[in-house]
Amino acid sequence: MSTGWQKIRLKFFAPSVRKILPSRPKGMRYLGLENIEPGTGKLLLDTEQEQVDSSVVAFDKHSVLFGKLRPYLAKVATPDFGGVASTEMMVFEPANNNNRQFLAYSLLSDEFIKRVSGMTDGAKMPRANPGGVLNLSLCVPPSFEQKRISAYLDKQTAKIDRLMDMRRRQMDLLKEQRAALIQQAVNRGLNPNAPMKDSGLPWLGEIPAHWKVAVLKWQMQIASGDSALTEALLIEPDGISNIPAIGGNGVMGFTAKSNVSSPILAIGRVGALCGNVHFVPPPAWITDNALMVFDVRGYSLEFLWRLLTVLNMNRLANHNAQPLITGTLVKNQRAPLPPLEEQREILEFIQVESAKFDALHAAYARQLELLTEYRAALIHECVTGQRIAGVVAVDVVAVDVVAAGADSGFPPRSTRTATMGSFFCRAHRARLQARLQVNA
C-alpha cells in the first residue's frame, strides 16, 4: 500500500443509508438489479420497470448502490439522479469529503467482490450480509488522491469500454453477414452466372433456372412431439438423465427417455420463439411444444434445416398472447428445391464459410474476455495503491483503440513509448497484451 494510504472500514468511509419505503412513490425513478450492468456500473435504463409491488429503498444523486444479491455479479452504480431501488441493494453515502466515484471503483474491484462473495448465505440465490459488508476494509488514500484516481479510471475505463463496444458491434455484424451468406446460398445457389427464372414467390424472386419450387407437404412428414414425459426434467445432465428434451424454444432440460431414433428437425410450435428450427440427432425427446420433421424426400435433412431457418418460420405464428404455428402452416409453404448434388455443394460451402465466421467471432469473444480482465486489473491496482494513476505518458489502451479501429490489430511494441508504465505488474501486462493480439 502506498505512502499516505490507510485501511478504513467501509462503514466509516461511507455509512449505509437504509430509508425503506413501503412502495414506489408516484413519478419516482426506480432501479432494479436488472438495470445495472455487471462489472462496469453502467445503467441500463431502456428497460425501466413500470410496476413495482414491493418495498423499496431510497437513494439520491450522491449515493453509491451495491447489489447484495449474487454479489459476484459486481453490480455497482452511481446514478446522477435521486429515486428508489430494489431492497436487494445497499445504499452508501461517502462521509468526510470522501470521493463517491473512488468508492464505486473500490466496490467494483475484484478483491472486494471476492471477499463479499465469500460471506454470502444461500446456494441458489446467494445474498451478502449487510453487516459483514460494512465491516470490510478499504485501502483509502487522501481525498485529493481519491479524486485523481477516479478521474484517471474514468478516462481509462472509457477507452476500454469503447473498444469492447466496437468488438461487440463487429460480432453482431459477423452474425448478420453469416446469415446473409447462408440465405444467398440456399435461395440462389453458388453460381452467380447461372441462368435464372422467376420463382413465382414474391418473397423469393428469381432462382436458378434448373431449380424447382416445391410445396413442403410433398417433401416431408410433420407431427407434434410427445407429451407423455412423467418425470421432472433436469436443468443439467447427469449420468442417467442426459438426453436433451426439446420444447418450443429449444433445449428445455434433460431426461432419461428418448422418442427420436434417427436424425430429425424440431420446429418450435408455441412461445415467443416459435418457428426456430433445430437439427436433432438421436437420442432426444421432442415435447408437444415442438413439431417433428422426418421422412424427408427430395431434400437432404441438413439442407432443409438451413432452408427452414432462412424461411423464418416465426412469421407464420398467430399474434395471440401465446404465439403458435401449426404443422399445416409449415407444410403449405413453398420453397426452392435444388438438385441433391447441388444441395451437398451448398452445404459444404456453408460449412467452410461458417467456420471462418465462427473463428473470427470466437477471437473477438476471447478478446472481450481478456479486455474485461484487463479492465478489472486496472481498477484493482489503482484502488489498492499498487500503481500510481496518471504516470503513463502514452496510454496503451488509447493506442490499442486506434489500432483496433483500423482493424489492424494491436500495434507492435516499437510504436509504444518506453515510459508507458503498467496497468498492472509488467509480467502480467506482457502476458495479456500478447494474448490480446487480434488475429483478424
Phi, psi and omega in degrees: 000138185291160178299137179090351178271157176213161176265127182229136176296143182304323183294338177268327179288318182209093181301150176279132178249122185234083177262100184272132175246144183294336180202170179286120177298146182300132177081358181269138182289148184236138174239121172259171177301329180291347180269005181239125179285130181300135171081347184241335183083003179290139176273132178254090190261006178287344184237045179297136184283129181278316185252123177235116187254021181226174178292158184224166176243137183276151174215164175233184186287358176258001186275159168240128182257140180225124181283117181270345176274126185049061186298342178298344177285347177054061179262104182230137182218149175233074183296147179264027179212162175267157180177206178231156184224169174302144178288358173279005177248143171266142182247123181246144176236109180303136181254163171054044177064020175290149187277127183297316183290327176297320177300315181300315179295323178297320179290334179277344186297145183303319183298316181294315180299320179295319180294319179294316181297334180282355181240026182273159174243145179099135182273307183285322181232074183298135184228133180280145175279121183304321180298318178295320179298316183294335181272357177287149182263147174245150170276120190234123173271176174302161186303317182296325179289324175303315181295319181294317179296317181297316180297318179297314181293324176303315183291313185288319179293329177297322178295315179297318181296323179296319178296319180294320178297321179297318180294322178297319178297320179295323177295320176296319179295322177300317178298318179295316180295321179296316179296320180294321179297315180296318180299316180298317182294318183288324184267337185235347183085189186255346183264107181291345182260006181293140174301142185243160175218160177287130181282342185083001179248116184304323183285342185259322182075223184274149175227163176307141188299332183271359178277158174252166169246122186247147168271125191299332183296340178271356186247357185195165169254148180218138181206159176288156176288191188252136180265351188278062176242106190273320184283157179290145178280148175266142177290320177242144181289152173234195184293338182250304181271082182233017180261125183292137173257123185259124178244206184294333182243020181109208182294126181245358180158193184226146183222175177262355184254159178222141171238021179234122182249350177213162182302138178220177168251141175243129180245124177303128185262327182227159177105169183300329181259019180301147184099348176292143188243133181235135171276119189241109172278157177284156355276155176197161175241120178262119181280173180283005172270005179225158175257140177259130175250124184210180179049054185278136181233136178088330177249149163284148184300320182291322178295319178297322175302311179298318182296312181296326176296315179295326182291345178057074182299339181299334180293344181277348186293148172289170185249034176281180179301326178245095181305142186211139168234155183244162176299325179297317179300317180293314183296332183277358179287146175253140187210158179293145180229094176280165176300152183302320181296321178291326175301318180296320178296318179296318179295320177297318178298315180298319180297315181294312183290324179296324179298323178294313178298316182297321180295317179292319178298318179295322178296317178295319180297319178295321179295321176299319179298316181290323178294326175297316177296319180301313181296315181297319180294321178300311180299313183301313183292326181288319185276354176250006176076015181279345172218155180265120182293139172090008181269359183278125181283314175232119189282132182298320180292322179300317178294317183293325178298316179297315181297315181294328179297332178270003181056034180250009182083180179282148186290155176294158184301331183295340181274355182260149178286148181286352183257021184295331185079201186221137171292326173213193187305148187303318181297317181292320179299316180299319178299312183294317182295324176296321181284339183275001180301134181273125181259027182277000000 
